[in-house]
């Protein structure tokens, strides 16, 4: 999992991880209708009726992700080939701390792309899940992985913002945990 490469981490509440799994599973199964980009107008955002999302396009991965407002300006995306459990691509979304905090960037979440066969094998293996399936399109299965905890010292500005960003995706106010659109 992503957290294994991050060093020392402090655990997140298991109830949060259960809530994420439940929310992602229900979203991935199509129980909630997809919101089209054009459904939300600038007037909705100004009136507070809708959130202004931070849009990220991955040309290499051929997908787009819309993150909640706390993510804006606080992350970078690092794409590269990956073979973890049969995946073929990964996009690491890394925390971008304030330079004055003097801490290293760490992974907030990762999106891997598997073939359907590779995902079937990876998801059936014993042990902790590598992630949660978000979407499937043709020969691509998009899977999200979260760190098992916060790598920053409790009570620091970095730890607080890291938690806020992860929780904004795991338990969003609008009920949609992560918006991924295959391209």
N, C-alpha and C positions, 0 to 999 in steps of 0.2 A: 504494500500500500504506500501511498505518498508519504505518510508520516514516518515510515521506516528510514527514509533518507534524510529526515529533517533533524535528527538528533534527539535531544531531550525535549519532551513535550509534557504539558500538564493535561490530564484527561478532561474531556468535555463530558457533560452529563449524558448518561446512556439514554435517558428519555428524549434528549434532543436528537440523538442519532436514530432512535426508533421513529420519532415524528418525521424526520427527513425521509427515511425509507418508506414510510406509509404515504407521505405526500408525493414523493417521486413516483412510487408505484402507481398511485391512482392517476397521476397526471400522464405517465407514460402509457397507461392502458386506455387513454382517450376518454376518461370519464368527465373531463372538463372541456368545454368547447375552446377551440383555438381562437385567440383574439388576433384579428388582422391589424397590421400596422396602421392602416387608415382609420380604424375605429376610434382612436384617441386623437382628439384635436388639441392644438396648442391652448385653446380656451379651457379645455378640461384640466390640463396641467396647471394653468394659472389659477383656476378656481379651486384647485386641490382635489378635484374629483378623480384624478389619475396621477400616477407617478411618472416623472420624467426618467426614463431608463437610459442607462449607458450602453450604447451599442458597440459590439466588437465583432469584426468580420475576420474570419480565418480563410485566407485564400488557399493555403496549403491543405487545410482540413476540409475545405468546401462546406463550411457551416458558419452561422452567425449566432451570437449569444447576446441576450439583453440582460444586463445586470441592474439590480436595484440602486437607488441613488447613493447609498454609502460607498459604493464601489468607484464612483466617478473620480478619476485622477489618483486613485490609491492602489493601482495594480498595473502589471505589465503582463503580456502574453508571450511565452517562449515556446515556439513550435520546434519539434524535432522528431526523427524516426524513433520508433519504440518497438520492442519485441516482448515486453512484459506479458506473460501468460498468453502469448499469441497475438497481441495487438500489433498494429502496424504504424501507428501515429499517435503522438501525444501533444497536447497543448497544455503547458503548465501556466496557470494563472498565479503569478507571484505578487505577494504583498510588496508595496512600494513605500517603505517607511520614510518619515521625515529625516533628512540627513543629520539633523541635530540630535536625533535619538541614538545614533551610533550603533545600530543593529543591522544585521544582514537581512536581505529579503528572503522570505520563506514562502513555500507553496500554500496558497489558499484553497485551491481545488485544481483538479486535472481532468481533462476530457480526453479519453482514449477512443480510438476507432479500431474496431474489430471487424472481421468478416463474420457472417452469421455462424459458421461452423466453429471458428475460433472462440466466439463468445459463448456458444453452447458448452464447449469444453471448459473454458475459464470459469463460467458461472456454476458448473457442476462439480468443480474440484472441492475437496474438503478444506476446511479452515476458513479464515475470515474472507468475506467477499472482497473482490478487487474494486468493486464499485456498483453503481446502480444504473441500469439501462434507462436512458432518456428517450431515445428515438431510434428508429431503424428506417433506412431508406436504401433500397436496392441491396448492394453488397456491403453497405456500411451500417454498423451498429455503434451508436454513440453512447459512451458510458462515462459517468461522472464519479470521481473519487474525491473524498474529503480527508483532511488530516485527522488523526485520532485525537488531537489536542492542540492547544495553543503553545507554540514554541517560545513565546516571550514571557518575561518575568511578570508574575501577577501584580496588578496595580499600576503598571507602566502605561504610558500613552500608546505604545505599540501594541501591547496585549489588549487594551480596551478597543482599539480600532480593528484589530484582527478579529476579535470576537464579534464585534458589531457587523463586520462585513460577512463573516461566515453565517451568522445567525440570520442576516437579511436574506440570504439565499435559502437557508434551511427552513425558516419560519417567517415567510414574507407576510406582510399585512394584507395583500390581495389574494393569498392562498396559492399562488403559482410559484413553486420553488425555484425553477430555473427555466428560462425561455431559450431553447436551442432550436434553430431552424436550419435543416440541411439545405444546401444550395446545389 
